[in-house]
Amino acid sequence: MAGAGALLRQCPLLLPQDRHGTAYEGFVTAQRLPYQDTVASGFSAEKCTRLHSCPDLVSFMVELKTILEIALKNTPDLHIPRPPEYYSCLVRDLEILGWNKVTYVDTGLATIKLKAEDSSGRQHLITLKLNAKYPTEPPDCLVDFPVQFAVSWMPQNSLTDIYNQFLAALESLKEFWDAMDEIDGKTWVLEPENPTRSATTRRIAIGNNVSVNIEVDPRHPNMLPECYFLGADHVVNPLRIKLNNNMHLWDPEISLLQNLKDLLEIDFPPRAVLEKSDFAKDCGICYAYRLNGSTPDQVCDEPRCGQPFHQACLYEWLQCLPSSRQSFNVIFGACPYCNKPLTLKTSLKKL
């Protein structure tokens, strides 16, 4: 039984299961954490060979603990128990905040998701990732915002302080989200396909193979956004002229969408009457609408043609034609459909 005594000194959490000391059950401590033997299921063949070569059970357990220590030290997601005051402080903060605001808590009480509703009824989430020094150090805060969310924090603060700052930030972005929601609800947005709350751009359909891409400032959503028209020149040039001539009519007191209608002197195609497929025309080269997340943004200028293309597809097509010529980042070639001369401006990175 001398061997059994040595084994229990090495692994005091093991209990003998018979009188002969040939069977044990319990835990092995590594990195100050108790583990059952099931952790060995992920060992490599080399580690298993090392364990099989041990001359006795004590040597086997010593080798096993060594392998566990090395493996756990190299495991980035290893959950190390936090000090007791961490848990008591966190639970107290959650009780004060209200459990009805909590949507998720992980098993280690290190990641928490809280929900909130802004004054327009939109639902929002904030994810808090706490480290072991909470509340001395603030948690990392992850939000779906178009601007940076910086938390003001002092050691005496709590989750309630973060939550109140989150609510204040939601209200500061209310006008921006109101403007974007009106666009999403009343026009056909071609891109992004499923906009997040952090998305500041919208590509809005104007007509067949004609659209405008707007970039909205989330801090000043009622100001004139950056506008970039996509389509054949004979269609978009009059729109550019109207925009430039009517800029002085922009009224920050009315909605962004109504301002765009007034400046461009158009009505955007309504969602109630038309389908998105009326504007989502496939590329004339790859015969697909989406290519690596992008939609056709190049259009033949010939009014009787007007075939749309992905920029990448058209670039590859023109590069393969011996009649095409290139000057810096501009390629001169012909439309694959009507053979009308066209030019393609592309990124210098592709050249």
Contacts in CASP RR format, 6 or more apart in sequence:
PFRMAT RR
TARGET T0000
AUTHOR 0000-0000-0000
METHOD contacts of the structure
MODEL  1
MAGAGALLRQCPLLLPQDRHGTAYEGFVTAQRLPYQDTVASGFSAEKCTR
LHSCPDLVSFMVELKTILEIALKNTPDLHIPRPPEYYSCLVRDLEILGWN
KVTYVDTGLATIKLKAEDSSGRQHLITLKLNAKYPTEPPDCLVDFPVQFA
VSWMPQNSLTDIYNQFLAALESLKEFWDAMDEIDGKTWVLEPENPTRSAT
TRRIAIGNNVSVNIEVDPRHPNMLPECYFLGADHVVNPLRIKLNNNMHLW
DPEISLLQNLKDLLEIDFPPRAVLEKSDFAKDCGICYAYRLNGSTPDQVC
DEPRCGQPFHQACLYEWLQCLPSSRQSFNVIFGACPYCNKPLTLKTSLKK
L
1 21 0 8 1.000
3 56 0 8 1.000
3 57 0 8 1.000
3 58 0 8 1.000
4 16 0 8 1.000
4 21 0 8 1.000
6 58 0 8 1.000
7 14 0 8 1.000
7 24 0 8 1.000
7 57 0 8 1.000
7 58 0 8 1.000
7 61 0 8 1.000
8 14 0 8 1.000
10 58 0 8 1.000
10 61 0 8 1.000
10 62 0 8 1.000
10 65 0 8 1.000
11 24 0 8 1.000
11 27 0 8 1.000
11 28 0 8 1.000
11 29 0 8 1.000
11 61 0 8 1.000
11 65 0 8 1.000
13 26 0 8 1.000
13 27 0 8 1.000
13 28 0 8 1.000
13 29 0 8 1.000
13 34 0 8 1.000
14 24 0 8 1.000
14 25 0 8 1.000
14 26 0 8 1.000
14 27 0 8 1.000
14 28 0 8 1.000
14 61 0 8 1.000
15 24 0 8 1.000
15 25 0 8 1.000
15 26 0 8 1.000
16 23 0 8 1.000
16 24 0 8 1.000
17 23 0 8 1.000
17 24 0 8 1.000
17 25 0 8 1.000
24 57 0 8 1.000
26 36 0 8 1.000
27 34 0 8 1.000
27 35 0 8 1.000
27 36 0 8 1.000
28 34 0 8 1.000
28 35 0 8 1.000
28 36 0 8 1.000
28 37 0 8 1.000
28 61 0 8 1.000
28 64 0 8 1.000
28 65 0 8 1.000
28 68 0 8 1.000
29 35 0 8 1.000
29 65 0 8 1.000
30 65 0 8 1.000
30 68 0 8 1.000
30 69 0 8 1.000
30 72 0 8 1.000
31 68 0 8 1.000
31 69 0 8 1.000
31 72 0 8 1.000
31 73 0 8 1.000
31 78 0 8 1.000
31 80 0 8 1.000
33 72 0 8 1.000
33 80 0 8 1.000
33 81 0 8 1.000
35 68 0 8 1.000
39 68 0 8 1.000
40 48 0 8 1.000
40 51 0 8 1.000
40 64 0 8 1.000
43 51 0 8 1.000
43 67 0 8 1.000
47 67 0 8 1.000
50 63 0 8 1.000
50 67 0 8 1.000
51 60 0 8 1.000
51 63 0 8 1.000
51 64 0 8 1.000
51 67 0 8 1.000
54 60 0 8 1.000
54 63 0 8 1.000
72 78 0 8 1.000
79 107 0 8 1.000
79 108 0 8 1.000
79 110 0 8 1.000
80 132 0 8 1.000
82 109 0 8 1.000
82 110 0 8 1.000
82 132 0 8 1.000
83 132 0 8 1.000
86 132 0 8 1.000
86 134 0 8 1.000
87 109 0 8 1.000
89 134 0 8 1.000
89 135 0 8 1.000
90 109 0 8 1.000
90 130 0 8 1.000
90 134 0 8 1.000
90 159 0 8 1.000
93 135 0 8 1.000
93 158 0 8 1.000
93 159 0 8 1.000
93 160 0 8 1.000
94 102 0 8 1.000
94 112 0 8 1.000
94 159 0 8 1.000
96 158 0 8 1.000
96 159 0 8 1.000
96 160 0 8 1.000
97 114 0 8 1.000
97 158 0 8 1.000
97 159 0 8 1.000
97 160 0 8 1.000
97 163 0 8 1.000
101 114 0 8 1.000
101 115 0 8 1.000
101 116 0 8 1.000
101 163 0 8 1.000
102 112 0 8 1.000
102 113 0 8 1.000
102 114 0 8 1.000
102 115 0 8 1.000
103 113 0 8 1.000
103 114 0 8 1.000
103 115 0 8 1.000
103 125 0 8 1.000
104 111 0 8 1.000
104 112 0 8 1.000
104 113 0 8 1.000
105 111 0 8 1.000
105 112 0 8 1.000
105 113 0 8 1.000
106 112 0 8 1.000
109 130 0 8 1.000
110 129 0 8 1.000
110 130 0 8 1.000
110 131 0 8 1.000
111 127 0 8 1.000
111 128 0 8 1.000
111 129 0 8 1.000
111 130 0 8 1.000
112 127 0 8 1.000
112 128 0 8 1.000
112 130 0 8 1.000
112 139 0 8 1.000
112 159 0 8 1.000
113 125 0 8 1.000
113 126 0 8 1.000
113 127 0 8 1.000
113 128 0 8 1.000
114 125 0 8 1.000
114 126 0 8 1.000
114 128 0 8 1.000
114 159 0 8 1.000
114 163 0 8 1.000
114 166 0 8 1.000
115 123 0 8 1.000
115 124 0 8 1.000
115 125 0 8 1.000
116 123 0 8 1.000
116 124 0 8 1.000
116 125 0 8 1.000
116 126 0 8 1.000
116 163 0 8 1.000
116 166 0 8 1.000
116 167 0 8 1.000
116 170 0 8 1.000
117 123 0 8 1.000
117 124 0 8 1.000
118 124 0 8 1.000
118 167 0 8 1.000
118 170 0 8 1.000
118 171 0 8 1.000
118 174 0 8 1.000
118 177 0 8 1.000
119 171 0 8 1.000
119 174 0 8 1.000
120 174 0 8 1.000
120 177 0 8 1.000
120 178 0 8 1.000
120 181 0 8 1.000
122 177 0 8 1.000
122 181 0 8 1.000
122 197 0 8 1.000
124 143 0 8 1.000
124 144 0 8 1.000
124 166 0 8 1.000
124 170 0 8 1.000
124 197 0 8 1.000
125 143 0 8 1.000
125 144 0 8 1.000
126 141 0 8 1.000
126 142 0 8 1.000
126 143 0 8 1.000
126 162 0 8 1.000
126 163 0 8 1.000
126 166 0 8 1.000
127 141 0 8 1.000
127 142 0 8 1.000
127 143 0 8 1.000
128 139 0 8 1.000
128 140 0 8 1.000
128 141 0 8 1.000
128 142 0 8 1.000
128 159 0 8 1.000
128 162 0 8 1.000
129 139 0 8 1.000
129 140 0 8 1.000
129 142 0 8 1.000
130 139 0 8 1.000
131 137 0 8 1.000
131 139 0 8 1.000
135 155 0 8 1.000
135 156 0 8 1.000
135 157 0 8 1.000
135 158 0 8 1.000
136 155 0 8 1.000
137 153 0 8 1.000
138 151 0 8 1.000
138 153 0 8 1.000
138 157 0 8 1.000
138 162 0 8 1.000
139 162 0 8 1.000
141 149 0 8 1.000
141 151 0 8 1.000
141 162 0 8 1.000
141 166 0 8 1.000
143 149 0 8 1.000
143 166 0 8 1.000
143 169 0 8 1.000
144 196 0 8 1.000
144 197 0 8 1.000
144 198 0 8 1.000
145 169 0 8 1.000
145 173 0 8 1.000
145 197 0 8 1.000
145 198 0 8 1.000
146 173 0 8 1.000
146 176 0 8 1.000
146 197 0 8 1.000
146 198 0 8 1.000
146 199 0 8 1.000
146 200 0 8 1.000
146 218 0 8 1.000
147 173 0 8 1.000
147 218 0 8 1.000
147 219 0 8 1.000
149 166 0 8 1.000
149 169 0 8 1.000
151 162 0 8 1.000
151 165 0 8 1.000
152 161 0 8 1.000
152 165 0 8 1.000
153 161 0 8 1.000
153 162 0 8 1.000
173 218 0 8 1.000
175 221 0 8 1.000
175 222 0 8 1.000
176 216 0 8 1.000
176 218 0 8 1.000
176 219 0 8 1.000
176 221 0 8 1.000
177 197 0 8 1.000
178 221 0 8 1.000
178 255 0 8 1.000
179 216 0 8 1.000
179 221 0 8 1.000
179 222 0 8 1.000
179 255 0 8 1.000
179 256 0 8 1.000
179 257 0 8 1.000
180 195 0 8 1.000
180 199 0 8 1.000
180 202 0 8 1.000
180 216 0 8 1.000
180 221 0 8 1.000
182 255 0 8 1.000
182 256 0 8 1.000
182 257 0 8 1.000
183 189 0 8 1.000
183 202 0 8 1.000
183 204 0 8 1.000
183 256 0 8 1.000
183 257 0 8 1.000
184 195 0 8 1.000
184 202 0 8 1.000
185 271 0 8 1.000
186 257 0 8 1.000
186 268 0 8 1.000
186 270 0 8 1.000
186 271 0 8 1.000
187 204 0 8 1.000
187 205 0 8 1.000
187 257 0 8 1.000
187 268 0 8 1.000
187 269 0 8 1.000
187 270 0 8 1.000
187 271 0 8 1.000
188 204 0 8 1.000
188 205 0 8 1.000
188 268 0 8 1.000
188 269 0 8 1.000
188 271 0 8 1.000
188 274 0 8 1.000
188 276 0 8 1.000
188 279 0 8 1.000
189 195 0 8 1.000
189 202 0 8 1.000
189 203 0 8 1.000
189 204 0 8 1.000
189 205 0 8 1.000
190 203 0 8 1.000
190 204 0 8 1.000
190 205 0 8 1.000
190 211 0 8 1.000
190 276 0 8 1.000
190 279 0 8 1.000
190 280 0 8 1.000
190 295 0 8 1.000
191 201 0 8 1.000
191 202 0 8 1.000
191 203 0 8 1.000
191 213 0 8 1.000
191 294 0 8 1.000
191 295 0 8 1.000
192 199 0 8 1.000
192 201 0 8 1.000
192 202 0 8 1.000
193 290 0 8 1.000
195 202 0 8 1.000
200 215 0 8 1.000
200 216 0 8 1.000
200 217 0 8 1.000
200 218 0 8 1.000
201 213 0 8 1.000
201 214 0 8 1.000
201 215 0 8 1.000
201 216 0 8 1.000
202 213 0 8 1.000
202 214 0 8 1.000
202 216 0 8 1.000
203 211 0 8 1.000
203 212 0 8 1.000
203 213 0 8 1.000
203 214 0 8 1.000
203 230 0 8 1.000
203 295 0 8 1.000
204 211 0 8 1.000
204 212 0 8 1.000
204 213 0 8 1.000
204 214 0 8 1.000
204 268 0 8 1.000
205 211 0 8 1.000
205 268 0 8 1.000
205 269 0 8 1.000
205 276 0 8 1.000
205 279 0 8 1.000
206 212 0 8 1.000
206 239 0 8 1.000
206 264 0 8 1.000
206 266 0 8 1.000
206 268 0 8 1.000
206 269 0 8 1.000
207 269 0 8 1.000
207 279 0 8 1.000
208 278 0 8 1.000
208 279 0 8 1.000
208 281 0 8 1.000
209 231 0 8 1.000
209 232 0 8 1.000
209 279 0 8 1.000
209 281 0 8 1.000
209 296 0 8 1.000
209 299 0 8 1.000
209 306 0 8 1.000
209 308 0 8 1.000
210 229 0 8 1.000
210 230 0 8 1.000
210 231 0 8 1.000
210 232 0 8 1.000
210 235 0 8 1.000
210 236 0 8 1.000
210 239 0 8 1.000
210 299 0 8 1.000
211 229 0 8 1.000
211 230 0 8 1.000
211 231 0 8 1.000
211 279 0 8 1.000
212 227 0 8 1.000
212 228 0 8 1.000
212 229 0 8 1.000
212 230 0 8 1.000
212 239 0 8 1.000
212 260 0 8 1.000
212 264 0 8 1.000
213 227 0 8 1.000
213 228 0 8 1.000
213 229 0 8 1.000
213 230 0 8 1.000
214 225 0 8 1.000
214 226 0 8 1.000
214 227 0 8 1.000
214 228 0 8 1.000
214 260 0 8 1.000
215 225 0 8 1.000
215 226 0 8 1.000
216 225 0 8 1.000
216 256 0 8 1.000
217 223 0 8 1.000
217 225 0 8 1.000
221 256 0 8 1.000
222 252 0 8 1.000
222 253 0 8 1.000
222 256 0 8 1.000
223 250 0 8 1.000
223 252 0 8 1.000
224 247 0 8 1.000
224 250 0 8 1.000
224 259 0 8 1.000
225 256 0 8 1.000
227 243 0 8 1.000
227 260 0 8 1.000
229 236 0 8 1.000
229 239 0 8 1.000
229 240 0 8 1.000
230 236 0 8 1.000
230 297 0 8 1.000
230 299 0 8 1.000
231 298 0 8 1.000
231 299 0 8 1.000
231 308 0 8 1.000
232 299 0 8 1.000
232 300 0 8 1.000
232 301 0 8 1.000
232 302 0 8 1.000
232 303 0 8 1.000
232 306 0 8 1.000
233 301 0 8 1.000
234 301 0 8 1.000
234 303 0 8 1.000
239 264 0 8 1.000
239 266 0 8 1.000
242 263 0 8 1.000
242 264 0 8 1.000
242 265 0 8 1.000
243 263 0 8 1.000
243 264 0 8 1.000
246 262 0 8 1.000
246 263 0 8 1.000
246 264 0 8 1.000
246 265 0 8 1.000
247 263 0 8 1.000
249 262 0 8 1.000
249 263 0 8 1.000
250 259 0 8 1.000
250 263 0 8 1.000
251 259 0 8 1.000
251 262 0 8 1.000
257 268 0 8 1.000
260 268 0 8 1.000
261 267 0 8 1.000
261 268 0 8 1.000
269 278 0 8 1.000
269 279 0 8 1.000
280 289 0 8 1.000
280 295 0 8 1.000
281 289 0 8 1.000
281 296 0 8 1.000
281 308 0 8 1.000
282 288 0 8 1.000
282 289 0 8 1.000
282 296 0 8 1.000
282 308 0 8 1.000
283 289 0 8 1.000
283 291 0 8 1.000
283 296 0 8 1.000
283 308 0 8 1.000
283 309 0 8 1.000
283 310 0 8 1.000
283 313 0 8 1.000
284 296 0 8 1.000
284 307 0 8 1.000
284 308 0 8 1.000
284 309 0 8 1.000
284 313 0 8 1.000
284 336 0 8 1.000
284 337 0 8 1.000
285 309 0 8 1.000
285 310 0 8 1.000
285 313 0 8 1.000
285 314 0 8 1.000
285 316 0 8 1.000
285 317 0 8 1.000
285 336 0 8 1.000
286 310 0 8 1.000
286 313 0 8 1.000
289 295 0 8 1.000
289 296 0 8 1.000
291 310 0 8 1.000
291 312 0 8 1.000
291 313 0 8 1.000
292 312 0 8 1.000
294 310 0 8 1.000
294 311 0 8 1.000
294 312 0 8 1.000
295 310 0 8 1.000
296 308 0 8 1.000
296 309 0 8 1.000
296 310 0 8 1.000
297 308 0 8 1.000
297 310 0 8 1.000
297 311 0 8 1.000
298 308 0 8 1.000
298 309 0 8 1.000
298 310 0 8 1.000
298 311 0 8 1.000
298 314 0 8 1.000
298 344 0 8 1.000
299 306 0 8 1.000
299 307 0 8 1.000
299 308 0 8 1.000
299 309 0 8 1.000
300 306 0 8 1.000
300 307 0 8 1.000
300 308 0 8 1.000
300 309 0 8 1.000
300 335 0 8 1.000
300 337 0 8 1.000
300 338 0 8 1.000
300 340 0 8 1.000
300 342 0 8 1.000
301 340 0 8 1.000
301 342 0 8 1.000
302 335 0 8 1.000
302 338 0 8 1.000
302 340 0 8 1.000
304 338 0 8 1.000
305 335 0 8 1.000
305 337 0 8 1.000
305 338 0 8 1.000
305 340 0 8 1.000
307 335 0 8 1.000
307 336 0 8 1.000
307 337 0 8 1.000
307 338 0 8 1.000
309 317 0 8 1.000
309 336 0 8 1.000
311 344 0 8 1.000
311 346 0 8 1.000
314 344 0 8 1.000
315 331 0 8 1.000
315 344 0 8 1.000
315 346 0 8 1.000
315 350 0 8 1.000
317 336 0 8 1.000
318 324 0 8 1.000
318 331 0 8 1.000
318 333 0 8 1.000
318 344 0 8 1.000
319 331 0 8 1.000
321 333 0 8 1.000
321 334 0 8 1.000
323 333 0 8 1.000
323 334 0 8 1.000
324 331 0 8 1.000
324 332 0 8 1.000
324 333 0 8 1.000
324 334 0 8 1.000
325 331 0 8 1.000
325 332 0 8 1.000
325 333 0 8 1.000
326 332 0 8 1.000
326 351 0 8 1.000
328 348 0 8 1.000
328 351 0 8 1.000
329 345 0 8 1.000
329 346 0 8 1.000
329 347 0 8 1.000
329 348 0 8 1.000
329 351 0 8 1.000
330 343 0 8 1.000
330 344 0 8 1.000
330 345 0 8 1.000
330 346 0 8 1.000
331 343 0 8 1.000
331 344 0 8 1.000
331 346 0 8 1.000
332 341 0 8 1.000
332 342 0 8 1.000
332 343 0 8 1.000
333 341 0 8 1.000
333 342 0 8 1.000
333 343 0 8 1.000
333 344 0 8 1.000
334 340 0 8 1.000
334 341 0 8 1.000
334 342 0 8 1.000
335 341 0 8 1.000
335 342 0 8 1.000
END
